[in-house]
Amino acid sequence: MSRIKTSISTQSASRLARYTKMLPGMFLPAILIGCATGPMVANQAVAQETTTLPELNDERGQLMYELMIAELAGRRGYLDVATEGYLRAAKRTTDVRVAERATKLAVWGQQWELAQEGADRWLELDPDSSEARELLAQILMRSDQPEGAALDQFARLVESAEDRGVVLTDIYILLSREQDRPAALATLKGLQTRFPEEVESHMGVARFQLQQNDRDAALLAVDQALAVNAEHGDALLMKAQILSEQGKPAEGLDDIKAALEKDVDNLSLRIGYARLLAGVGRYDDASAELEYLFENASHNSDVLLSIGLLALDSKRTDAAKRYLEALLETTDHRDQAHYYLARIDDQQQAFTDAIKHYESVGEGELYLSSQLRSAELYAASGQLDIGIERVRSLSPLLPDPAMRPMLITTESRMLQDAGRDTDAVDVLTAGLEKYPLNGELLYARALASDRTGDSVTLMSDLNKLIVAEPENASALNALGYFLADDNQRLDEAEKHLEKAIALRPDDPAIMDSLGWLRFRQGDSEAAIRLLEQAYELLPDGEIAAHLGEVYWVTGDKKTARSIWDKALLKSPDHDKLLNTVERLTQ
């Protein structure tokens, strides 16, 4: 039996560690003129390309000449030459597409002065273009322009909009991505001042401040939004969320409840209310809201999906199953319904039903994970060959070949779960021949090798992984724990575990490893402190075994037995725990 503890994320019995629009294609047809035969600077290249051009004196000819120069330069990768060429051409024509092209090329090349010149010409030709004005505003944000220049352009966008709220929301989204955070916030506040009657001008500031983790400022802006519209759903939900995070949930939730009494059919607000209730632990109240939504909006597939997921998050599994089964009767979100119903059956170990649901998930973002879990369940239910065949069949479907090692580790884990530890190591070894020094495979083989008693491969693989990835906390923890558990090279174990805990200070698995090391070093007080902290975060059977052993050895056998008894109630078949109790109490 293996002695090494496993990663939190695996089921292995190993004792190792728990662990701006590139531009629309407007290129003119290629005109091949001459042929460059060697490296040259941009201007030389363009000059050589155009030496065979006929003399062009008329205005149209000159325009075509400028466009050809720009096009050829762009195709050769000389973005600055192409941009300048398109700008010259834009001054010769009233075709707005040329100015648009010049502007976007300049933006692509981050040539802000030229970009502004292009956008000005674009707006001169098409003063009503919201795209041109939006782009100009972004350009002004990034260039050395007087403060407020970008704000003026954004404000004009809002003023000309049929729905100002939508445009203000779009501007917030745009500014939320700006690297110059103070400038972005100043612009949003400027819009708030200019459009105080628009709820979204205040909400933009609130969202941005919340993004900056300034809850007090966000709350102030939300209150300003509610002063304009006291029943604005997003504002009510944001206020309640902020107050909940500040430990004052009642006020915000009461405001939402009052708003729902006036507008009982506000589905999005009611869903948000249910989510907030669950978030503060008021599960019965949240369930009542979900039932209301189910009874009154069961025809709405979006609502059914939302309440199904909310019920799952609230640990209301039976209700979630009802909502998701109702969702299957509609024509929308069927993949999501099958996927989450599969997860419920999976959790309840109804593997046959889970497989049916997983295999009903169609192609899309949930398809691969569904097929993979289906294969694992075949193996878990005794049909290992089918499971392995299905895992191997997924390889061509992976969007990124670099993901293929994940399939290999999945196959090895299935073999381990079936008790075929040597075969699992062989699969991983074959994988490492294809993907040498792959970290995922090295780590998995270390775990698998421990189960076969091959400590040489275990240590070799972990050392290789640490050399390749010095900041890999899982590998550091695994090697440190292995050495500590074997009571050998404790100084080296300490070096690895101290580095691991520095990388992941809140990881209970690493706390457990470090606590076990302290016990091996004779520092029982430090060991108990670390193991208690680890056990509080993760009441795992192995941590309970370690903590109980330290208490037992230090003479507090009553506490040791209490810890073991509670852990055995939860995990009666835990090998490490059973072996520890038997070893010490016999």
C-alpha positions in Angstrom: 0.0 0.0 0.0 1.3 3.4 -0.9 2.5 5.7 1.8 2.3 9.0 0.1 -0.6 11.4 0.3 -2.4 12.4 -2.8 -3.3 15.8 -4.3 -6.7 17.2 -3.2 -7.7 17.2 -6.8 -7.1 13.5 -7.4 -8.6 10.3 -6.2 -5.2 8.4 -6.1 -4.1 6.6 -3.0 -0.6 8.0 -3.4 0.8 9.8 -0.4 2.2 12.7 -2.5 1.0 16.2 -2.0 -2.5 17.4 -2.3 -1.4 20.4 -4.8 -9.5 47.0 -31.5 -11.0 45.3 -34.4 -8.1 44.5 -36.7 -9.3 46.3 -39.3 -12.0 45.1 -41.7 -10.4 43.7 -44.8 -10.4 46.6 -47.1 -7.1 45.8 -48.8 -7.2 46.6 -52.5 -6.5 43.8 -54.9 -2.8 43.1 -54.8 -0.8 44.7 -57.6 2.5 43.0 -58.1 5.1 45.4 -59.5 8.7 44.4 -59.6 10.3 42.1 -57.1 12.5 42.8 -54.1 15.4 40.4 -53.9 17.1 41.3 -50.6 16.6 43.1 -47.3 16.0 46.8 -47.4 14.5 49.6 -45.3 10.8 50.4 -45.8 11.3 53.5 -48.1 13.7 51.6 -50.2 11.4 48.7 -50.6 8.5 50.9 -51.6 10.7 52.8 -54.0 11.9 49.7 -55.7 8.3 48.3 -55.9 7.1 51.4 -57.7 9.9 52.1 -60.2 8.0 50.5 -63.0 4.8 52.6 -62.4 3.8 54.9 -65.2 3.8 58.6 -64.6 0.5 59.6 -63.0 -0.3 63.2 -63.1 -4.1 63.5 -62.8 -5.8 63.6 -59.5 -7.4 60.2 -59.8 -4.1 58.7 -60.9 -2.3 60.2 -58.0 -4.9 58.8 -55.6 -4.4 55.3 -57.1 -0.7 55.7 -56.8 -1.0 56.6 -53.1 -3.3 53.6 -52.4 -1.0 51.2 -54.3 2.0 52.5 -52.3 0.1 52.1 -49.0 -1.2 48.7 -50.0 2.1 47.3 -51.0 3.7 48.6 -47.8 1.0 47.1 -45.7 1.5 43.7 -47.4 5.2 43.9 -46.8 4.6 44.7 -43.1 5.7 48.4 -43.2 2.9 49.7 -41.1 4.2 53.2 -40.7 4.6 53.7 -44.5 1.2 52.1 -45.2 -0.5 54.4 -42.6 1.1 57.6 -44.0 0.1 56.5 -47.5 -3.5 56.0 -46.6 -3.6 59.3 -44.8 -2.3 61.1 -47.9 -4.9 59.2 -50.0 -7.6 60.1 -47.5 -6.9 63.8 -48.1 -7.4 63.3 -51.9 -10.7 61.5 -51.8 -14.1 61.8 -50.2 -14.4 58.1 -49.9 -14.8 57.6 -46.2 -13.4 54.0 -46.4 -9.9 55.3 -47.0 -10.0 57.6 -44.0 -11.4 54.7 -41.9 -8.6 52.5 -43.1 -5.9 55.1 -42.3 -7.3 55.6 -38.8 -7.5 51.9 -38.0 -4.0 51.2 -39.4 -2.6 54.0 -37.2 -4.5 52.6 -34.1 -3.1 49.2 -34.9 0.4 50.6 -35.0 -0.3 52.8 -31.9 0.7 55.9 -33.9 -1.7 58.1 -32.0 -0.9 61.4 -33.7 -1.6 59.9 -37.1 -4.6 58.0 -35.8 -6.1 61.3 -34.6 -5.4 62.9 -38.0 -7.2 60.0 -39.7 -10.2 60.1 -37.3 -10.5 63.8 -37.8 -10.7 63.3 -41.6 -13.1 60.4 -41.1 -15.5 62.6 -39.1 -15.0 65.4 -41.6 -16.4 63.1 -44.3 -19.0 61.4 -42.1 -19.9 63.6 -39.1 -22.6 61.2 -37.9 -20.3 58.2 -37.6 -20.5 57.0 -34.1 -17.7 54.5 -34.8 -15.4 57.2 -35.9 -16.2 59.4 -32.8 -15.8 56.4 -30.4 -12.4 55.6 -32.0 -11.4 59.2 -31.8 -12.3 59.3 -28.1 -10.1 56.2 -27.5 -7.3 57.7 -29.4 -7.4 60.9 -27.3 -7.3 58.7 -24.2 -4.0 57.3 -25.3 -2.4 60.4 -26.6 -1.0 63.5 -25.0 -4.1 65.6 -25.3 -5.6 68.1 -22.9 -7.6 66.6 -20.1 -11.2 66.4 -21.1 -10.6 66.0 -24.9 -11.7 62.4 -24.9 -14.6 63.2 -22.5 -15.9 65.7 -25.1 -16.1 63.1 -27.7 -17.7 60.5 -25.4 -20.2 63.1 -24.4 -21.1 63.9 -28.0 -21.7 60.2 -28.5 -24.1 60.1 -25.6 -25.9 63.3 -26.7 -26.6 61.9 -30.2 -27.8 58.5 -29.0 -31.4 57.4 -29.0 -30.8 55.3 -25.9 -28.3 57.1 -23.8 -28.2 54.4 -21.1 -27.0 51.8 -23.6 -24.2 54.1 -24.9 -23.1 55.0 -21.4 -22.9 51.3 -20.5 -20.8 50.7 -23.7 -18.5 53.5 -22.7 -18.0 52.0 -19.2 -17.1 48.7 -20.8 -14.6 50.4 -23.0 -13.0 52.4 -20.2 -12.9 49.5 -17.9 -10.2 48.0 -20.1 -8.1 51.1 -20.1 -4.6 50.8 -18.6 -4.6 54.4 -17.4 -7.1 53.8 -14.6 -7.1 57.4 -13.2 -7.8 58.8 -16.6 -10.6 56.3 -17.2 -12.2 57.1 -13.9 -11.9 60.8 -14.5 -13.7 60.4 -17.8 -16.5 58.4 -16.2 -16.9 61.0 -13.5 -17.0 63.6 -16.2 -19.8 61.8 -17.9 -21.5 61.5 -14.5 -21.4 65.3 -14.1 -22.6 66.0 -17.6 -25.4 63.5 -17.5 -26.7 63.5 -13.9 -30.2 62.5 -15.0 -29.0 59.2 -16.6 -28.8 56.3 -14.2 -26.1 54.6 -16.2 -23.7 57.6 -15.8 -23.7 56.9 -12.1 -23.6 53.1 -12.5 -20.6 53.4 -14.7 -18.7 55.1 -11.9 -20.1 52.6 -9.4 -19.0 49.6 -11.4 -15.5 51.0 -12.0 -15.0 51.8 -8.4 -16.2 48.3 -7.4 -13.7 47.0 -10.0 -11.0 49.0 -8.1 -12.3 47.5 -4.8 -13.3 50.9 -3.5 -16.7 49.9 -2.1 -17.4 53.1 -0.3 -17.0 55.1 -3.5 -19.0 52.6 -5.4 -21.8 52.8 -2.8 -21.9 56.5 -3.1 -22.3 56.3 -6.9 -25.0 53.6 -6.5 -26.9 55.9 -4.2 -26.7 58.6 -6.8 -28.1 56.2 -9.4 -31.0 55.3 -7.0 -31.7 59.0 -6.4 -32.5 59.1 -10.1 -34.5 55.8 -10.2 -35.2 54.2 -6.8 -36.3 51.0 -8.4 -33.4 50.4 -10.8 -32.7 46.7 -10.6 -28.9 46.7 -11.2 -28.4 49.5 -8.8 -30.5 47.8 -6.1 -28.6 44.5 -6.6 -25.2 46.3 -6.5 -26.0 48.2 -3.4 -27.2 45.0 -1.6 -24.0 43.2 -2.7 -21.8 45.9 -1.4 -23.7 46.1 1.9 -23.5 42.4 2.3 -19.7 42.5 1.8 -19.6 45.2 4.4 -21.5 43.0 6.9 -24.7 44.9 6.6 -27.0 42.8 4.3 -30.4 43.7 5.7 -30.7 47.2 4.4 -30.0 46.3 0.7 -32.1 43.2 0.8 -35.0 45.0 2.3 -34.9 47.6 -0.5 -35.0 44.9 -3.1 -37.9 43.2 -1.4 -39.8 46.4 -1.4 -39.1 47.0 -5.1 -40.3 43.4 -5.9 -43.6 44.1 -4.0 -44.2 46.9 -6.5 -42.9 45.0 -9.5 -43.6 41.3 -8.9 -42.8 40.4 -12.5 -39.2 41.7 -12.5 -37.6 38.4 -13.1 -34.0 39.5 -13.3 -34.3 41.4 -10.0 -35.9 38.4 -8.3 -33.2 36.1 -9.5 -30.6 38.5 -8.2 -32.4 38.7 -4.9 -32.4 34.9 -4.6 -28.7 34.8 -5.3 -28.0 37.4 -2.7 -30.2 35.6 -0.1 -28.2 32.4 -0.7 -25.0 34.4 -0.5 -25.7 35.5 3.0 -26.9 32.0 4.1 -30.7 32.7 4.0 -31.3 29.5 2.1 -34.9 29.0 3.0 -35.8 32.5 1.8 -33.7 31.9 -1.4 -35.6 28.7 -2.0 -38.9 30.4 -1.6 -37.9 32.9 -4.3 -36.7 30.1 -6.6 -40.1 28.3 -6.2 -41.9 31.5 -7.0 -39.9 31.9 -10.1 -40.5 28.2 -11.1 -44.2 28.5 -10.6 -44.6 31.8 -12.4 -42.0 31.7 -15.1 -41.5 28.0 -16.0 -42.1 28.9 -19.6 -38.9 31.0 -19.6 -35.8 28.8 -20.4 -33.4 31.5 -19.2 -35.1 31.7 -15.8 -35.1 27.9 -15.5 -31.4 27.7 -16.2 -30.7 30.5 -13.7 -32.8 29.0 -10.9 -31.4 25.5 -11.6 -27.8 26.8 -11.2 -28.8 28.8 -8.1 -30.4 25.8 -6.5 -27.3 23.8 -7.1 -25.1 26.5 -5.6 -27.5 26.6 -2.6 -27.2 22.8 -2.1 -30.9 22.4 -3.0 -30.2 19.4 -5.3 -33.8 18.1 -5.5 -35.1 21.5 -6.5 -32.2 21.9 -9.0 -33.1 18.6 -10.6 -36.8 19.6 -11.0 -35.8 22.9 -12.6 -33.3 21.4 -15.0 -35.6 18.6 -16.0 -38.2 21.2 -16.8 -35.6 23.0 -18.8 -35.1 19.9 -20.9 -38.7 20.2 -22.0 -38.0 23.5 -23.6 -35.9 24.0 -26.8 -33.2 26.1 -25.2 -30.1 25.4 -23.1 -30.4 21.7 -23.5 -26.7 21.1 -23.3 -26.5 23.0 -20.0 -29.5 21.1 -18.6 -28.0 17.7 -19.5 -24.6 18.7 -18.2 -25.8 19.8 -14.8 -28.2 16.9 -14.4 -25.3 14.7 -15.2 -23.3 16.3 -12.4 -26.1 15.8 -9.9 -26.4 12.1 -10.9 -22.6 11.8 -10.8 -22.5 13.3 -7.3 -25.2 10.9 -6.2 -23.3 8.0 -7.8 -26.2 7.3 -10.2 -23.5 6.6 -12.8 -25.8 5.0 -15.5 -28.0 8.1 -15.5 -25.0 10.4 -15.3 -23.5 8.8 -18.4 -26.7 9.2 -20.4 -26.8 12.9 -19.6 -23.1 13.5 -20.3 -23.4 11.8 -23.6 -26.5 13.9 -24.5 -24.4 17.1 -24.4 -23.8 18.3 -27.9 -20.8 19.9 -29.4 -19.8 23.1 -27.7 -17.9 24.3 -24.7 -19.3 21.6 -22.4 -18.8 18.7 -24.9 -15.2 17.7 -24.1 -15.5 17.8 -20.4 -18.8 15.8 -20.6 -17.2 13.1 -22.8 -14.2 12.9 -20.6 -16.2 12.5 -17.4 -18.5 9.9 -19.2 -15.4 7.9 -20.0 -14.2 8.1 -16.4 -17.6 6.9 -15.2 -17.5 3.9 -17.5 -14.3 2.9 -15.9 -15.6 3.6 -12.4 -18.6 1.4 -13.1 -16.5 -1.6 -14.1 -16.2 -1.0 -17.9 -12.6 0.1 -17.9 -11.9 -0.9 -21.5 -14.8 1.3 -22.8 -13.6 4.1 -20.6 -10.0 3.9 -21.9 -11.2 3.6 -25.5 -13.4 6.7 -25.1 -10.6 8.8 -23.6 -8.2 7.9 -26.4 -10.9 8.8 -29.0 -11.0 12.3 -27.6 -7.5 13.2 -28.7 -8.4 14.4 -32.2 -11.1 16.6 -30.7 -8.8 18.7 -28.5 -8.5 22.3 -29.7 -4.9 22.4 -28.6 -2.5 19.4 -29.0 -0.8 20.6 -25.8 -3.8 19.3 -23.9 -3.2 15.7 -24.9 -1.1 14.9 -21.8 -4.2 15.6 -19.8 -5.9 12.6 -21.6 -2.9 10.5 -20.7 -3.1 11.4 -17.0 -6.8 10.7 -17.1 -6.2 7.2 -18.5 -3.5 6.5 -15.9 -5.8 7.6 -13.1 -8.5 5.3 -14.4 -6.0 2.4 -14.4 -5.0 3.2 -10.8 -8.6 3.3 -9.6 -8.9 -0.2 -11.1 -5.9 -1.4 -9.2 -3.7 -1.6 -12.2 -0.9 0.6 -10.9 1.9 -0.9 -13.0 -0.1 -0.3 -16.2 -0.8 3.3 -15.1 3.0 3.9 -14.8 3.5 2.3 -18.2 0.9 4.7 -19.8 2.6 7.7 -18.3 6.1 6.5 -19.3 4.8 6.1 -22.9 3.4 9.6 -22.6 6.7 11.0 -21.5 8.4 9.5 -24.5 6.0 11.6 -26.7 6.1 14.7 -24.4 9.5 14.7 -22.6 9.7 16.7 -19.4 6.0 17.5 -19.5 5.2 18.7 -16.0 1.8 17.2 -15.8 3.0 13.8 -16.8 6.1 13.9 -14.5 3.9 14.8 -11.5 1.4 12.1 -12.4 4.1 9.4 -12.8 5.6 10.4 -9.4 2.2 9.7 -7.8 1.7 6.5 -9.7 5.3 5.3 -9.0 4.7 5.8 -5.3 1.8 3.3 -5.4 4.1 0.7 -6.9 6.8 1.4 -4.4 9.2 2.8 -6.9 10.7 5.7 -4.9 13.6 6.1 -7.3 11.3 7.1 -10.2 9.2 9.2 -7.8 12.1 11.3 -6.6 13.7 11.5 -10.1 10.5 12.8 -11.6 9.9 15.3 -8.9 13.4 16.6 -9.0 13.2 17.0 -12.8 9.9 18.9 -12.4 11.3 21.2 -9.8 14.4 22.0 -12.0 12.1 22.7 -14.9 9.5 24.6 -12.8 11.1 26.0 -9.6 7.9 27.7 -8.6 5.8 24.5 -8.8 4.4 24.4 -5.3 2.7 21.0 -5.8 6.0 19.4 -6.8 7.9 21.1 -3.9 5.2 19.9 -1.5 5.3 16.4 -2.8 9.0 15.9 -2.6 9.2 17.7 0.8 6.5 15.5 2.2 8.0 12.3 0.8 11.3 13.1 2.6 9.6 14.1 5.8 7.4 11.0 5.9 10.5 8.8 5.3 12.3 10.8 8.1 15.2 11.4 5.8 17.1 14.5 4.6 14.9 16.7 6.7 16.9 19.8 5.9 16.1 19.3 2.3 12.5 18.6 3.0 12.3 21.8 5.0 13.8 23.8 2.1 11.1 22.5 -0.3 8.2 22.9 2.1 9.2 26.4 3.2 9.3 27.5 -0.4 5.9 25.7 -1.1 4.2 27.4 1.8 5.6 30.8 0.7 4.1 30.2 -2.8 0.7 29.0 -1.4 0.4 30.2 2.2 -3.3 29.1 2.5 -3.0 25.6 1.1 -4.0 23.1 3.8 -2.1 20.3 2.1 1.2 22.2 2.4 0.4 23.2 6.0 -0.2 19.5 6.7 3.2 18.5 5.1 5.0 21.2 7.0 3.3 20.2 10.3 4.3 16.6 9.7 7.9 17.8 9.1 7.9 19.7 12.3 6.8 16.6 14.1 9.6 14.6 12.5 12.0 17.4 13.7 10.8 17.1 17.2 8.8 20.4 17.4 5.4 19.0 18.5 4.0 22.4 19.4 4.6 23.9 15.9 3.4 20.6 14.4 0.0 20.8 16.3 -0.4 24.4 15.4 0.1 23.8 11.7 -1.9 20.6 11.6 -4.8 22.1 13.5 -4.9 25.0 11.0 -4.8 22.6 8.1 -7.5 20.4 9.6 -9.8 23.4 10.1 -9.4 24.3 6.4 -9.7 20.7 5.2 -11.1 18.1 7.5 -9.4 15.3 5.5 -8.7 11.8 6.8 -5.0 12.0 6.3 -4.6 15.3 8.1 -6.7 13.8 11.0 -4.3 10.8 11.1 -1.3 13.1 11.4 -2.9 15.4 13.9 -4.1 12.5 16.1 -0.7 10.9 16.0 1.1 14.0 17.2 -1.4 14.3 20.1 -1.1 10.6 20.9 2.7 10.7 20.9 2.8 13.8 23.1 0.5 12.0 25.6 -2.9 13.5 24.9 -4.5 10.3 23.9 -8.1 11.5 24.6 -7.8 14.3 22.1 -6.2 11.9 19.6 -9.1 9.4 19.8 -11.6 12.2 19.5 -10.1 13.5 16.3 -9.8 9.9 14.9 -13.4 9.0 15.8 -14.9 12.0 14.2 -12.7 11.5 11.0 -13.7 7.8 10.8 -17.4 8.7 11.0 -16.8 10.8 7.8 -14.3 8.5 6.1 -14.7 4.9 7.6 -12.6 3.3 4.8 -9.7 5.8 4.8 -6.6 3.6 4.6 -4.1 6.1 6.1 -6.4 6.9 9.0 -7.2 3.2 9.7 -3.6 2.2 9.5 -2.5 5.0 11.9 -5.2 4.1 14.5 -4.3 0.4 14.3 -0.6 1.0 14.5 -0.8 3.2 17.6 -3.6 1.7 19.5 -2.8 -2.0 19.2 
